[in-house]
Amino acid sequence: MYIEVKGIQKKFGKKVALDNVSFGVDKGEYVVLLGPTGAGKTTLLRIIAGLENPTQGRVYVDGCDVTALEPEERNITYLSQTYALFPHMSILENVMFARIVKGFDKADARKVAEEFLMLTHLIERKNAYPAEMSGGMMQRVALARALASNSQLMLFDEPLRALDAKLRIMLRSELRKIAKDFKITVIHVTHDEDEAMEMGDRIIVLRRGKIIQDAKPSEIYLNPKTPFVANFVGGGNFFVFYVEKNTGNELILKDAHGRMLTLKKNTGMAEGTKVLVCVRAEHVALSREKVPNAFYGEIRHIHITDRFYEIDFRTEREYLHVKIPLVEKLDFEEGMQCWAHIRNAICFDATDLNIVDELEVE
């Protein structure tokens, strides 16, 4: 492992910000730390950078214990949320500085700085000063400066958060491509699930100072370890059912109102087990006719996003969120009564589960 974080704990007084956090990152890997506000993401990044001391635990980079080293001794580029631009330098000079302090000559520094200002769509403002820039522009300058630093290990703390939606989406792919082209190892903090899914080779989901799941994006989405992860990454409709029968290949479920659900799952859950079922919005189809695994109700509202028809569907007992791809013809209107067909679902054993806590929005 190029980076190893072992048993990190961080306390601020009596508050435990990080609780026995351990993980590794391979050289050239792009790892995203994902979680809600207050999960400990930034604190963890600052400990790796040397800006915070852990209460206990160690940090290793390329086999060396760097826990006691000062930030400047670690050869790590850290992009914080505060930008930290020099107000007396132009935008071009700010980006050049990151390269000059590494020993590169001014001609090289200028060439590389202009390349990254071009990438971040700031080349026409290269002679401006930070005071003349918006927050989003300053964030792009800080990003260009980090990329120009020639570091092989970069720590990004919400690097795209202040950008408008269109530019943010465009820079996701560009930033990942640069990291891969130059074989840069990146740890990237965000609370944006779409950003994490698009950019990360791996996603580490943090909650309340603990790692909840560490896996590839597809695994996080398709096989979330807990209801919290399922709800935070992808979201869904949640229902409580009980196992009526487990055939080994199929799980036959029944809720307190007598509704039945049959899923092709091999979970090992015994009859009578309480189950929390997560149904992704995109795993619900609408049908005019009654089909298996369907709830009857009414379409209350339809609106269009960039990729989906997003539908609020009301049954006798709850609302369902439904997503239909825009490429499909939607032959339904608001006010129509029809069936919501559940095509797939994720099941969690809810025997000892605090469901309210798991699904709490933080």
C-alpha positions as CSV (number, residue, x, y, z in Angstrom):
1,M,0.0,0.0,0.0
2,Y,1.2,3.5,-0.9
3,I,-0.8,5.1,2.0
4,E,-1.7,3.3,5.1
5,V,-3.9,4.8,7.9
6,K,-3.9,2.6,10.9
7,G,-6.1,2.8,14.0
8,I,-6.7,6.6,13.8
9,Q,-8.6,8.1,16.6
10,K,-9.2,11.8,17.1
11,K,-10.8,13.4,20.0
12,F,-11.7,17.1,20.5
13,G,-12.3,17.2,24.2
14,K,-14.8,14.5,24.9
15,K,-16.1,14.4,21.3
16,V,-14.8,11.5,19.3
17,A,-14.3,12.8,15.7
18,L,-12.6,9.6,14.4
19,D,-13.0,6.2,15.9
20,N,-10.3,3.5,15.0
21,V,-10.2,4.4,11.3
22,S,-8.0,2.1,9.2
23,F,-7.6,1.8,5.4
24,G,-5.0,1.7,2.7
25,V,-4.6,3.3,-0.8
26,D,-2.5,1.9,-3.6
27,K,-0.2,4.0,-5.7
28,G,-2.1,5.8,-8.5
29,E,-5.5,5.0,-6.9
30,Y,-8.3,7.6,-6.7
31,V,-10.1,7.1,-3.4
32,V,-13.1,9.1,-2.3
33,L,-14.1,9.7,1.3
34,L,-17.9,10.1,1.3
35,G,-20.2,11.0,4.1
36,P,-22.5,13.6,5.6
37,T,-21.4,16.8,7.3
38,G,-19.7,15.9,10.6
39,A,-18.7,12.4,9.6
40,G,-15.0,13.1,10.1
41,K,-13.9,13.4,6.5
42,T,-12.0,16.7,6.7
43,T,-10.4,15.8,10.0
44,L,-9.1,12.6,8.6
45,L,-7.7,14.4,5.5
46,R,-6.0,17.0,7.8
47,I,-4.4,14.2,9.8
48,I,-3.0,12.6,6.7
49,A,-1.7,16.0,5.6
50,G,0.0,16.6,9.0
51,L,-2.3,19.6,9.9
52,E,-3.9,17.7,12.8
53,N,-2.3,15.3,15.2
54,P,-4.2,12.0,15.8
55,T,-5.1,11.2,19.4
56,Q,-3.8,7.7,18.5
57,G,-2.9,5.7,15.4
58,R,-0.3,6.1,12.7
59,V,-0.1,7.3,9.1
60,Y,2.4,5.7,6.6
61,V,3.3,7.0,3.1
62,D,5.3,4.8,0.9
63,G,6.3,2.6,3.8
64,C,7.5,5.5,6.0
65,D,5.8,6.5,9.2
66,V,5.0,10.2,8.7
67,T,2.8,10.7,11.8
68,A,5.2,13.0,13.6
69,L,6.4,14.8,10.4
70,E,5.5,18.4,9.7
71,P,3.3,19.0,6.6
72,E,6.1,20.3,4.5
73,E,8.2,17.2,5.2
74,R,5.5,14.8,3.7
75,N,5.6,15.9,0.1
76,I,1.8,16.0,0.0
77,T,-0.4,18.6,-1.8
78,Y,-3.4,19.5,0.3
79,L,-6.3,21.5,-1.3
80,S,-8.4,22.9,1.5
81,Q,-11.8,24.5,1.4
82,T,-10.3,27.9,2.1
83,Y,-8.3,28.2,-1.1
84,A,-5.3,29.9,0.7
85,L,-4.3,32.1,-2.3
86,F,-1.7,34.8,-2.0
87,P,-3.6,38.1,-2.4
88,H,-0.5,40.1,-3.6
89,M,0.1,37.6,-6.5
90,S,-1.8,37.4,-9.8
91,I,-3.7,34.2,-10.6
92,L,-0.9,33.1,-12.9
93,E,1.7,33.8,-10.2
94,N,-0.3,31.9,-7.6
95,V,-0.3,28.8,-9.8
96,M,3.3,29.2,-10.8
97,F,4.4,29.4,-7.1
98,A,3.4,25.7,-6.5
99,R,5.9,24.6,-9.1
100,I,8.7,27.2,-8.3
101,V,8.9,26.1,-4.6
102,K,9.6,22.6,-5.9
103,G,12.7,23.8,-7.7
104,F,11.3,24.1,-11.3
105,D,12.5,27.2,-13.3
106,K,10.1,30.0,-14.1
107,A,9.7,29.1,-17.8
108,D,8.6,25.6,-16.9
109,A,6.4,26.9,-14.1
110,R,4.7,29.4,-16.4
111,K,4.1,26.8,-19.1
112,V,2.5,24.3,-16.8
113,A,0.5,27.0,-14.9
114,E,-1.0,28.2,-18.2
115,E,-1.9,24.6,-19.1
116,F,-3.9,24.1,-15.9
117,L,-5.5,27.6,-16.1
118,M,-6.7,26.6,-19.5
119,L,-8.1,23.4,-18.2
120,T,-9.9,25.2,-15.4
121,H,-11.2,27.9,-17.8
122,L,-9.3,30.7,-16.2
123,I,-6.6,31.5,-18.8
124,E,-8.3,34.8,-19.8
125,R,-8.1,35.9,-16.1
126,K,-4.5,34.9,-15.5
127,N,-3.4,38.5,-14.7
128,A,-6.3,39.1,-12.3
129,Y,-5.9,39.0,-8.5
130,P,-7.8,36.9,-6.0
131,A,-9.8,39.9,-4.7
132,E,-11.2,40.3,-8.2
133,M,-12.4,36.7,-8.4
134,S,-15.6,35.0,-7.3
135,G,-15.5,32.1,-4.8
136,G,-15.9,29.6,-7.6
137,M,-13.1,31.1,-9.6
138,M,-10.8,31.1,-6.6
139,Q,-11.6,27.4,-6.0
140,R,-10.6,26.7,-9.6
141,V,-7.3,28.7,-9.1
142,A,-6.6,26.6,-6.0
143,L,-7.3,23.4,-8.0
144,A,-5.0,24.5,-10.8
145,R,-2.2,25.3,-8.3
146,A,-2.6,21.9,-6.7
147,L,-2.4,20.1,-10.0
148,A,0.7,22.2,-11.1
149,S,2.6,21.2,-7.9
150,N,4.0,18.0,-9.4
151,S,3.0,16.1,-6.2
152,Q,2.4,12.3,-6.5
153,L,0.0,12.4,-3.6
154,M,-2.9,14.9,-3.5
155,L,-5.6,15.4,-0.8
156,F,-8.7,17.2,-2.1
157,D,-11.2,18.6,0.4
158,E,-14.4,19.3,-1.5
159,P,-12.5,20.6,-4.6
160,L,-15.6,21.3,-6.7
161,R,-18.1,22.4,-4.2
162,A,-18.2,26.1,-5.1
163,L,-18.5,25.6,-8.8
164,D,-21.7,25.9,-10.8
165,A,-23.4,22.6,-11.8
166,K,-22.3,22.5,-15.4
167,L,-18.6,23.3,-14.7
168,R,-18.6,20.9,-11.7
169,I,-19.7,18.0,-13.9
170,M,-17.2,18.8,-16.6
171,L,-14.3,19.1,-14.2
172,R,-15.1,15.7,-12.5
173,S,-13.9,13.8,-15.6
174,E,-11.1,16.2,-16.3
175,L,-9.7,15.9,-12.8
176,R,-9.9,12.2,-12.7
177,K,-8.2,11.9,-16.2
178,I,-5.3,14.1,-15.1
179,A,-4.8,12.0,-12.0
180,K,-4.8,8.8,-14.0
181,D,-2.6,10.2,-16.8
182,F,0.1,11.4,-14.3
183,K,-0.3,8.4,-12.0
184,I,-1.2,10.7,-9.1
185,T,-2.6,9.1,-5.9
186,V,-5.6,11.0,-4.7
187,I,-7.8,11.0,-1.6
188,H,-10.8,13.2,-2.4
189,V,-13.4,14.3,0.2
190,T,-17.0,15.0,-0.8
191,H,-20.6,14.7,0.5
192,D,-21.8,14.5,-3.1
193,E,-22.7,10.9,-4.0
194,D,-22.7,11.6,-7.8
195,E,-19.3,13.1,-7.6
196,A,-18.0,10.1,-5.6
197,M,-19.6,7.5,-7.9
198,E,-18.1,9.1,-11.0
199,M,-14.6,9.9,-9.7
200,G,-13.6,7.2,-7.3
201,D,-11.9,3.9,-7.9
202,R,-13.0,3.2,-4.4
203,I,-15.4,4.9,-2.1
204,I,-15.0,4.9,1.7
205,V,-18.3,5.8,3.4
206,L,-17.9,7.5,6.8
207,R,-20.5,8.1,9.4
208,R,-20.0,9.5,12.9
209,G,-16.2,9.0,12.7
210,K,-16.4,5.4,11.6
211,I,-15.9,3.6,8.3
212,I,-19.2,2.0,7.3
213,Q,-18.2,0.6,4.0
214,D,-15.1,0.5,1.8
215,A,-15.7,-0.8,-1.7
216,K,-15.9,0.0,-5.4
217,P,-18.7,2.4,-6.5
218,S,-20.7,-0.4,-8.1
219,E,-20.5,-2.5,-5.0
220,I,-21.5,0.5,-2.8
221,Y,-24.6,1.0,-5.0
222,L,-25.6,-2.6,-5.7
223,N,-24.7,-4.2,-2.3
224,P,-24.7,-1.5,0.4
225,K,-23.6,-2.9,3.7
226,T,-26.2,-1.0,5.8
227,P,-29.5,0.9,5.2
228,F,-27.6,4.1,5.9
229,V,-25.3,3.5,3.0
230,A,-28.2,2.5,0.7
231,N,-30.0,5.7,1.7
232,F,-27.0,8.0,1.4
233,V,-25.8,6.6,-1.9
234,G,-28.6,6.3,-4.4
235,G,-31.5,6.6,-1.9
236,G,-34.6,4.6,-2.2
237,N,-38.1,3.6,-0.9
238,F,-37.9,1.7,2.4
239,F,-40.5,-0.8,3.7
240,V,-40.7,-3.2,6.6
241,F,-41.7,-6.8,5.7
242,Y,-41.4,-10.2,7.3
243,V,-40.1,-13.4,5.8
244,E,-43.1,-15.6,5.0
245,K,-41.0,-18.2,3.3
246,N,-37.4,-18.8,2.1
247,T,-37.1,-21.3,-0.6
248,G,-33.3,-20.8,-1.0
249,N,-33.7,-19.1,-4.3
250,E,-36.7,-16.9,-3.5
251,L,-37.6,-14.8,-0.5
252,I,-41.3,-14.4,-0.1
253,L,-42.1,-11.4,2.1
254,K,-45.3,-10.2,3.7
255,D,-45.9,-6.8,5.4
256,A,-48.2,-6.0,8.3
257,H,-51.1,-5.1,5.8
258,G,-50.9,-8.4,4.0
259,R,-49.0,-7.2,0.9
260,M,-46.7,-9.8,-0.6
261,L,-43.3,-9.3,-2.3
262,T,-41.3,-12.1,-3.9
263,L,-37.6,-11.5,-4.5
264,K,-35.0,-13.7,-6.1
265,K,-32.6,-13.6,-3.2
266,N,-30.5,-16.1,-1.3
267,T,-30.2,-14.4,2.0
268,G,-30.3,-17.2,4.5
269,M,-33.0,-15.3,6.4
270,A,-35.3,-17.5,8.5
271,E,-39.1,-17.4,8.4
272,G,-40.5,-14.7,10.6
273,T,-37.4,-12.5,10.2
274,K,-38.1,-8.7,10.2
275,V,-36.7,-7.3,6.9
276,L,-36.1,-3.7,5.9
277,V,-36.5,-3.6,2.1
278,C,-34.9,-0.8,0.0
279,V,-36.3,-0.3,-3.5
280,R,-34.3,2.1,-5.7
281,A,-36.5,4.7,-7.5
282,E,-35.1,3.4,-10.8
283,H,-36.1,-0.1,-9.9
284,V,-39.8,0.7,-10.0
285,A,-41.9,0.5,-13.2
286,L,-45.4,1.8,-13.8
287,S,-48.1,-0.6,-15.2
288,R,-51.7,-0.1,-16.1
289,E,-52.4,-3.7,-15.3
290,K,-51.9,-5.6,-12.1
291,V,-48.6,-7.6,-12.1
292,P,-46.7,-9.4,-9.3
293,N,-44.8,-7.4,-6.8
294,A,-46.9,-4.3,-7.5
295,F,-48.6,-1.7,-5.3
296,Y,-51.7,0.2,-6.5
297,G,-51.9,3.9,-6.2
298,E,-52.0,7.3,-7.9
299,I,-49.5,9.4,-9.7
300,R,-49.4,12.7,-7.8
301,H,-46.6,14.6,-9.5
302,I,-44.3,14.3,-12.5
303,H,-41.2,16.5,-13.1
304,I,-38.2,16.2,-15.4
305,T,-34.6,16.2,-14.4
306,D,-31.5,15.8,-16.6
307,R,-32.0,12.1,-17.1
308,F,-35.3,11.0,-15.6
309,Y,-39.0,11.5,-15.3
310,E,-39.2,11.8,-11.5
311,I,-42.6,10.7,-10.2
312,D,-44.3,11.0,-6.8
313,F,-46.5,7.9,-6.5
314,R,-49.0,7.6,-3.6
315,T,-50.3,4.3,-2.4
316,E,-52.9,3.8,0.3
317,R,-50.1,3.9,2.9
318,E,-47.0,5.7,1.6
319,Y,-45.3,7.7,-1.1
320,L,-43.0,6.0,-3.6
321,H,-40.3,7.9,-5.5
322,V,-40.1,6.5,-9.1
323,K,-37.6,7.3,-11.8
324,I,-38.2,6.5,-15.5
325,P,-35.4,7.2,-18.0
326,L,-36.2,10.0,-20.4
327,V,-35.3,7.8,-23.3
328,E,-38.4,5.7,-22.5
329,K,-41.9,6.8,-23.5
330,L,-43.9,7.9,-20.5
331,D,-47.5,6.9,-21.2
332,F,-48.8,8.2,-17.8
333,E,-50.1,11.5,-16.5
334,E,-50.6,13.1,-13.1
335,G,-53.8,11.9,-11.4
336,M,-53.8,8.5,-13.1
337,Q,-54.2,5.4,-11.0
338,C,-52.0,2.5,-11.8
339,W,-49.6,-0.1,-10.4
340,A,-46.0,0.5,-9.2
341,H,-44.1,-2.6,-10.1
342,I,-41.1,-3.4,-7.9
343,R,-38.5,-5.0,-10.2
344,N,-35.6,-5.4,-7.7
345,A,-34.8,-4.7,-4.1
346,I,-32.1,-4.8,-1.4
347,C,-32.9,-6.6,1.9
348,F,-31.5,-5.9,5.3
349,D,-32.0,-8.1,8.4
350,A,-33.9,-5.7,10.7
351,T,-34.1,-7.9,13.7
352,D,-31.8,-5.7,15.8
353,L,-31.8,-2.7,13.6
354,N,-32.6,0.8,14.7
355,I,-34.4,1.8,11.5
356,V,-35.0,5.4,12.5
357,D,-31.3,6.0,13.2
358,E,-30.2,4.2,10.0
359,L,-32.4,6.3,7.8
360,E,-31.8,9.6,9.7
361,V,-30.8,12.5,7.4
362,E,-27.6,14.1,8.8
